[in-house]
Amino acid sequence: MQKILEAIQADELATIGDIPLPETYRAVTVHADEVDMFAGRETRDKDPRESLHVEDVPVPELGPGEAIVAVMASSINYNTVWTSIFEPVSTFSFLSRYGKLNDLTKRHDLPYHVVGSDLAGVVLRTGPGVSRWKAGDEVVAHCLSVELESPDGHNDTMLDDQQRIWGFETNFGGLAHLALVKSNQLMPKPDHLTWEEAASPGLVNSTAYRQLVSKNGAAMKQGDVVLIWGASGGLGSYATQMALNGGAIPVCIVSSPEKAEVCRAMGAELIIDRNAEGYRFWSDEHTQDPKEWQRFGKKIRELTGGEDPDIVFEHPGRETFGASVYVTRKGGVIATCASTSGYMHSYDNRYLWMNLKRIVSSHFANYRESFEANRLIDKGLVHPTLSRVYPMDEVGQAAYDVHRNLHQGKVGVLCLAPEEGLGVRDTVKREKHLAAINRFRGV
């Protein structure tokens, strides 16, 4: 791995494919024999620092249509948090099912799981049948893994009956020195970004694009009022940028004055600090409070000049879903992609059916949507929201920060990259966008 790193740092990418691969590589893992380690603890008290390991693992066999990538940097997504606390189920059940699919997928069914669903790095090897990519290419990866042997996925690959999220429902993820990906996960690395900046948007940027912009999601148009939960967070920060770029009117929901300032730095003007307003959508564990929904809706209309949201960008889930359904305008859309506060949603269906509102489900993105989202980054129309970067040996703390919502935007992880700031190719373009690239740093 040292020779590979030296070649990348010396810009000797044309011959990097000639360097032999090592037998093992450093990776962030969870262990199958530890899935019960948090038994009896509340979700909040389950600590990724106890379950995430950094260790040497064997380099996997390279198969047809695949690539091995030297990972310079990665990032933390909430699916890594779920993996690390073994909720809602252990990911080893995913690996076991995938391993039964065919002889090639057996590689994934192991007693350890290499996690991580983002990367920026350099292609080292490509398998039979790969023609678009070659050793030495600088790339980022989206996390959609599909087999496409069923007709279901050929209109929208997200509908493939073997659709999985790489590094979560498959093995050999991006929080490592090497990663195994399908070649159709690869996209060009934006050349004005560092490795850690380029690694940070992938999953959340693509997810936000499909959920908010794509015809498969909310199909946002100019002038739409878009309510964005967690607008300064890993997912919401990209939704906020896309709303502003697309001529929509974001109403940003945050939980502190500091997060409100981050939204203002992105260009948002309509901001609600939910903690300062003291919203309590649940009066107890089993009962929601419609009066709080009404108070929330009134605040939104005060900001928008009397308009209700055309779109609600939903991802907290249980805690907020009843309010989201209530405040959406007649005929509007609640687009949901996650449930970080709980999966069992409840809402008053009268406000949905009698007002012809729609709930639209959205999960990650297909290759085309991911490519378009990455293109926005490359064009400098959407920017990374990286706030802090950890070395790989401190990945447990990085995941803990995300689990406990101690972060802004995205938390990055250096893998092979020995320090921050490396990997920039286009300094002119970078200088043009530097203030926007750095607006989350240190927040």
C-alpha positions in Angstrom: 0.0 0.0 0.0 2.9 2.3 0.6 4.1 2.0 -3.0 0.6 2.7 -4.2 0.3 5.8 -2.0 3.7 7.0 -3.2 2.7 6.6 -6.8 -0.5 8.6 -6.2 1.4 11.4 -4.4 4.1 11.5 -7.1 1.3 11.7 -9.8 2.6 8.5 -11.4 -0.9 7.3 -12.2 -0.2 5.9 -15.7 1.8 3.0 -14.2 0.0 2.5 -11.0 -1.7 -0.6 -12.4 1.8 -2.3 -12.5 2.2 -2.1 -8.7 1.3 -5.5 -7.2 -1.7 -5.4 -4.9 -1.0 -6.4 -1.2 -2.4 -9.5 0.3 -4.2 -7.5 3.1 -5.3 -3.9 3.6 -6.5 -1.7 6.5 -10.3 -1.4 6.9 -13.0 -0.3 9.2 -15.1 -3.4 10.2 -17.8 -4.7 12.5 -17.7 -8.3 13.7 -20.4 -10.9 13.5 -19.6 -12.2 16.9 -20.4 -8.8 18.5 -23.9 -8.2 17.2 -25.3 -8.6 20.7 -22.8 -6.4 22.4 -25.3 -3.6 23.0 -28.2 -5.8 24.3 -30.3 -3.9 26.8 -29.0 -0.5 25.9 -31.2 2.3 24.5 -30.3 3.3 20.9 -28.8 6.6 22.1 -26.4 4.8 24.4 -25.0 2.4 21.8 -21.5 3.6 21.0 -19.9 3.1 17.6 -16.5 3.6 19.3 -17.0 0.2 20.9 -18.0 -1.7 17.8 -16.0 -0.2 14.9 -12.6 -1.9 14.4 -9.7 -0.8 12.3 -7.8 -3.9 11.2 -6.1 -5.8 8.4 -8.3 -7.9 6.2 -7.6 -9.9 3.0 -7.9 -8.2 -0.4 -11.0 -9.6 -2.1 -11.0 -11.4 -5.4 -11.8 -9.1 -8.4 -14.7 -10.2 -10.5 -16.2 -9.3 -13.9 -17.5 -5.8 -14.2 -15.8 -4.7 -11.0 -12.9 -2.5 -9.9 -10.5 -2.2 -7.0 -10.0 1.4 -5.9 -7.3 2.8 -3.7 -9.4 4.9 -1.2 -7.9 8.2 -0.4 -10.8 9.4 1.7 -14.3 8.5 2.7 -17.1 9.8 4.9 -19.6 8.9 7.6 -23.2 8.3 6.6 -26.1 7.4 8.9 -26.1 3.9 7.5 -22.6 3.4 9.0 -24.0 4.5 12.3 -26.8 1.9 11.9 -24.3 -0.8 11.0 -22.1 0.1 14.0 -25.0 -0.2 16.5 -26.6 -3.2 14.8 -29.9 -1.5 14.2 -32.6 -2.0 13.0 -31.0 -5.4 12.2 -27.5 -6.6 11.9 -26.0 -6.1 8.5 -24.7 -9.6 8.6 -28.2 -10.7 7.6 -27.8 -8.7 4.4 -24.4 -10.2 3.7 -25.7 -13.7 4.2 -28.6 -13.3 1.8 -26.3 -11.7 -0.8 -23.8 -14.5 -0.4 -26.4 -17.0 -1.5 -27.1 -15.3 -4.8 -24.3 -16.8 -6.8 -20.7 -18.0 -6.7 -19.3 -14.5 -7.0 -21.4 -13.0 -4.2 -20.2 -15.6 -1.8 -17.2 -13.4 -1.2 -19.4 -10.9 0.7 -20.6 -13.4 3.3 -17.9 -13.1 5.9 -17.6 -12.9 9.7 -16.6 -9.2 9.4 -18.1 -6.4 7.4 -16.0 -3.7 5.8 -18.3 -0.7 6.0 -18.6 2.7 4.3 -20.7 4.0 1.3 -18.5 6.8 0.0 -15.1 7.1 -1.5 -12.7 9.2 -3.5 -9.6 7.5 -4.8 -7.7 6.0 -7.7 -8.6 2.9 -9.8 -6.0 0.2 -9.4 -7.6 -2.8 -11.2 -10.6 -3.5 -13.4 -12.1 -6.9 -14.0 -13.2 -8.5 -17.2 -15.7 -6.6 -19.2 -14.8 -3.1 -17.9 -14.0 -0.6 -20.7 -15.0 2.8 -19.4 -12.5 2.9 -16.5 -8.8 2.0 -16.3 -6.0 1.9 -13.7 -5.0 5.5 -12.7 -8.4 7.1 -13.1 -9.3 9.4 -10.3 -12.9 8.6 -9.2 -15.7 8.9 -6.7 -18.2 6.2 -6.2 -22.0 6.2 -5.7 -23.3 3.4 -3.5 -25.9 1.7 -5.7 -25.2 -2.0 -6.3 -27.5 -3.8 -8.7 -27.4 -7.1 -10.6 -29.9 -6.1 -13.4 -30.8 -9.7 -14.3 -34.5 -8.9 -13.7 -36.5 -6.7 -16.0 -37.7 -4.7 -13.0 -34.6 -2.6 -12.9 -34.3 -1.6 -16.5 -36.6 1.5 -16.4 -35.2 2.6 -13.0 -32.3 0.7 -11.6 -33.4 1.4 -8.1 -36.3 -1.0 -8.8 -34.0 -3.9 -9.5 -35.0 -6.8 -7.2 -31.3 -7.2 -6.2 -30.8 -3.5 -5.4 -28.4 -3.0 -2.5 -26.4 -0.2 -0.9 -22.7 -0.8 -1.2 -20.8 -0.9 2.1 -24.1 -1.4 4.0 -25.8 -4.3 2.3 -22.6 -5.5 0.6 -19.1 -6.0 1.9 -15.8 -4.3 1.0 -17.0 -0.7 1.5 -15.2 2.6 1.3 -14.0 3.2 4.9 -10.7 1.4 4.1 -7.5 1.6 2.1 -9.0 -0.4 -0.7 -12.6 -0.9 -1.9 -14.3 -3.3 -4.2 -17.0 -1.7 -6.4 -18.9 -2.5 -9.5 -17.6 -0.4 -12.4 -21.0 1.2 -12.9 -20.6 2.8 -9.5 -17.7 5.0 -10.6 -17.9 8.7 -11.5 -15.2 11.2 -12.3 -13.7 13.0 -9.3 -14.4 16.7 -9.4 -10.9 18.1 -10.1 -11.1 21.2 -7.9 -11.7 19.3 -4.7 -9.5 17.6 -2.2 -9.8 13.9 -1.6 -11.8 14.4 1.5 -14.1 17.0 0.0 -14.8 14.9 -3.1 -15.6 11.9 -0.9 -18.1 13.6 1.2 -21.1 14.4 -1.1 -21.7 11.0 -2.7 -24.5 9.3 -0.8 -26.3 12.3 0.6 -26.0 14.5 -2.6 -27.4 11.7 -4.8 -30.1 10.9 -2.3 -31.2 14.6 -2.1 -31.2 14.9 -5.9 -33.5 12.0 -6.4 -35.8 12.9 -3.4 -36.1 16.5 -4.3 -35.3 17.2 -8.0 -35.8 13.9 -9.9 -39.1 12.9 -11.5 -38.8 9.8 -9.3 -39.0 12.0 -6.3 -40.8 15.3 -5.6 -39.9 16.8 -9.1 -39.3 20.3 -7.6 -39.9 23.3 -9.8 -39.2 27.0 -9.7 -41.1 28.8 -7.0 -41.9 25.8 -4.9 -41.9 26.3 -1.2 -39.7 23.5 0.2 -39.7 22.6 3.9 -36.3 21.0 4.7 -35.8 19.2 8.0 -32.3 19.2 9.3 -31.3 21.8 6.7 -27.7 22.1 7.9 -27.1 18.4 8.2 -25.6 15.9 5.9 -28.7 15.4 3.7 -30.5 18.7 4.3 -27.5 20.8 3.4 -27.6 19.4 -0.2 -31.4 19.8 -0.4 -31.0 23.4 0.6 -28.5 24.1 -2.1 -30.6 22.3 -4.7 -33.7 24.3 -3.7 -31.8 27.6 -4.0 -30.2 26.6 -7.3 -33.5 25.4 -8.8 -35.4 28.6 -8.0 -37.4 27.2 -5.1 -37.9 28.8 -1.7 -36.4 26.7 1.1 -37.8 26.9 4.6 -34.9 25.5 6.6 -35.6 23.7 9.9 -32.6 23.7 12.3 -32.0 23.1 16.0 -29.6 25.9 17.0 -28.5 29.4 16.1 -25.2 28.0 14.8 -27.0 25.8 12.4 -29.2 28.7 11.3 -26.1 30.7 10.5 -24.9 27.8 8.3 -28.1 27.9 6.3 -27.8 31.7 5.9 -24.2 31.1 4.6 -25.7 28.9 1.9 -28.1 31.7 0.9 -31.3 30.6 2.7 -33.4 33.3 4.2 -36.4 31.5 5.8 -35.2 29.6 8.8 -37.0 28.1 11.9 -35.0 27.1 14.9 -37.2 24.4 16.3 -35.6 24.3 19.7 -35.9 28.1 20.1 -39.6 27.8 19.2 -40.0 24.9 21.6 -42.1 22.6 19.3 -43.2 19.4 21.0 -45.1 17.4 18.4 -45.6 14.5 20.8 -47.3 15.2 24.1 -46.2 11.7 25.3 -44.7 8.6 23.8 -47.9 7.5 22.2 -49.8 10.8 21.5 -49.1 13.6 19.0 -50.3 17.1 19.6 -52.2 18.6 16.7 -52.0 22.1 18.3 -48.3 22.0 17.9 -48.7 21.1 14.2 -51.0 24.1 13.9 -48.5 26.4 15.6 -45.7 25.1 13.3 -47.8 25.7 10.2 -48.6 29.2 11.3 -44.9 30.0 11.7 -44.2 28.7 8.2 -46.9 30.9 6.8 -45.5 33.9 8.6 -42.2 33.4 6.8 -43.6 32.6 3.4 -46.3 35.3 3.2 -49.1 32.9 3.8 -48.0 29.9 1.7 -47.8 26.3 2.8 -45.0 24.1 1.6 -45.4 22.5 -1.8 -42.8 19.9 -0.8 -41.7 18.6 2.6 -38.2 17.1 2.5 -38.7 14.4 5.1 -36.1 12.2 6.7 -36.4 12.4 10.6 -39.4 10.1 10.4 -41.5 9.3 13.5 -40.8 12.5 15.4 -41.8 14.8 12.6 -43.9 12.9 10.1 -47.3 13.9 11.6 -46.4 17.6 11.4 -45.0 17.2 7.9 -48.3 15.7 6.6 -50.3 18.5 8.3 -48.3 21.5 7.1 -48.0 20.4 3.4 -50.2 22.4 1.1 -53.2 20.9 -0.6 -52.0 18.7 -3.4 -48.5 18.9 -2.1 -45.8 16.2 -1.7 -44.2 14.7 1.4 -41.0 13.1 0.1 -39.4 10.7 2.6 -36.1 8.9 2.4 -35.3 7.8 5.9 -36.4 7.6 9.5 -33.6 8.6 11.8 -35.9 9.3 14.7 -37.9 6.1 14.3 -39.5 3.9 11.5 -43.1 3.7 12.7 -44.7 6.8 11.4 -48.2 8.0 12.3 -50.2 10.9 11.0 -53.8 12.0 10.7 -54.9 10.6 7.4 -57.7 13.2 7.1 -55.1 15.8 6.3 -53.6 13.6 3.6 -56.6 12.1 1.8 -59.1 15.0 2.0 -56.4 17.5 0.8 -55.1 15.2 -2.0 -51.5 15.3 -0.7 -49.1 12.6 -1.7 -46.4 10.7 0.2 -43.6 9.8 -2.1 -40.9 7.3 -1.1 -37.3 7.8 -2.2 -34.3 5.7 -1.7 -30.8 6.7 -2.7 -30.6 7.2 -6.5 -30.0 5.4 -9.8 -26.7 5.8 -11.7 -28.1 8.6 -13.9 -29.4 10.6 -10.9 -26.1 10.1 -9.1 -24.1 11.2 -12.1 -26.2 14.3 -12.5 -25.8 15.1 -8.8 -22.0 14.6 -9.1 -22.0 16.9 -12.2 -23.5 19.7 -10.0 -20.6 19.3 -7.7 -18.1 19.3 -10.6 -19.7 22.4 -12.1 -19.5 24.3 -8.8 -23.3 24.6 -8.6 -23.5 22.5 -5.4 -20.6 22.4 -2.9 -19.4 19.9 -0.3 -20.6 20.5 3.2 -17.6 19.0 4.9 -17.2 20.3 8.4 -14.6 18.0 10.1 -12.2 15.3 9.1 -10.9 12.4 11.2 -8.1 10.0 10.5 -9.3 6.4 9.9 -8.0 5.3 13.3 -10.5 7.6 14.9 -13.5 6.5 12.8 -15.4 5.4 15.9 -15.4 9.0 17.1 -16.5 10.2 13.7 -19.4 7.8 13.7 -20.2 8.8 17.3 -20.4 12.5 16.3 -23.0 11.6 13.6 -24.9 9.3 15.9 -25.2 12.0 18.6 -25.8 14.8 16.1 -22.7 16.6 17.2 -21.8 17.5 13.6 -22.7 19.9 10.9 -22.9 18.8 7.2 -20.7 15.9 6.6 -17.9 14.3 8.6 -15.0 13.0 6.5 -12.4 10.3 7.1 -8.9 10.2 5.7 -8.1 6.7 4.5 -4.8 6.5 2.4 -4.5 10.2 2.3 -1.9 11.1 4.9 -3.3 14.6 5.5 -6.0 17.0 4.4 -5.7 19.3 1.3 -4.4 16.8 -1.2 -5.8 15.8 -4.6 -6.7 19.2 -6.2 -6.1 19.4 -9.9 -7.8 22.6 -11.0 -6.7 25.4 -8.7 -8.3 28.1 -10.7 -11.8 26.6 -10.4 -11.1 25.9 -6.7 -10.2 29.5 -6.0 -13.4 30.6 -7.6 -15.5 28.5 -5.2 -13.3 28.4 -2.2 -15.5 30.3 0.2 -18.5 28.1 -0.6 -16.4 24.9 -0.3 -15.2 26.0 3.2 -18.4 27.4 4.6 -19.1 24.4 6.8 -15.5 24.0 8.0 -15.0 24.4 11.7 -18.7 24.9 12.4 
